[in-house]
Amino acid sequence: MFDSNNDITTLNSLIATTLDSADGYTEAAKESDNPKFGDMFTSRASERSWARSAPGRTKPSCTSTSTMPSVSFSRRQARKRR
């Protein structure tokens, strides 16, 4: 059988990791002295920023009409569960 609590915990952890990576890439872009790397880091941050959008919004880089599933979470809660 499926354990939905475990699935939600896993998804929350993955979302928190995605948000942390977006923050890291944004910070790296700000601190980069090389514009080429700054652009690359900004692009990677943008790819991951979809996780911040409201539930049900389409992932920006997605070409399909599907939407991201709605999962209620808190980054702080996800980190505590690790």
N, C-alpha and C positions, 0 to 999 in steps of 0.2 A: 504494500500500500504506500501511497504518497504521504509524506509528512509535510503538510502545508506550512506549519510553523518553521520547520527547518528550511523550506524553500524560500519563505519570506526573509528569514535571517540571512540566507545566502545572497539573495537579491539585494537586500539592504547593504550588505558588506561590499558587493560589487559596485553599487551606486556610489557609496562613500569613497571607494577607491578611485572611481572615475572622476568624482568631483575633486578629490585631492590632486589627481594628476592634472586636471584642468587648471587648478590654482598654481601648481608647480610650473607648468608650461607658461602661464601668464607671467609669473614672477621671473622666470628665465628670460622671457622676451624683453621685459623691462630692463633687465640687467645686462643684456647682451650688447657688446660693443660692435658686433658684426651684423649689419642689416640683414644679410642672408639668413643667419641663424635666428635673428629676431622674428623675421617673417615666418620661418619654419615653426618656431615655438608658438607664435600667435595662431597659425593654422591648426596646429595640434590641439591647442587650448579650445579653439572653436569647434573642432570635431567632437570634443568631449563635453562641451557646455550644454548640449541637449538635455542632459540629466537634470539641469536646473529649471527647465521649463515646466510649466504647469502640467498636471496630469492630463493625458489625452492629446497633447500636442504632437505633431509630426516631427520626427527627427529632422533637423535642417538639411543634412546632407543626403537624406533618403529620397529616392525617386519614386518610391511606391506610395500608395495612398493609405497604407497602414499607419496606425498610431501606436505610440509607446503605451504599455499597460500602466494603469494607475496603481501605484504601490505607495502606501503611506509610510513615511520613514523620517527619521531624524538622524543626521550625520553623527551626532553625539551618541545616540542609542546604538547605532550600527557599530561604532568603535568600541563601546562597552561590551558588546557581545562577542568580540573577536577573541 
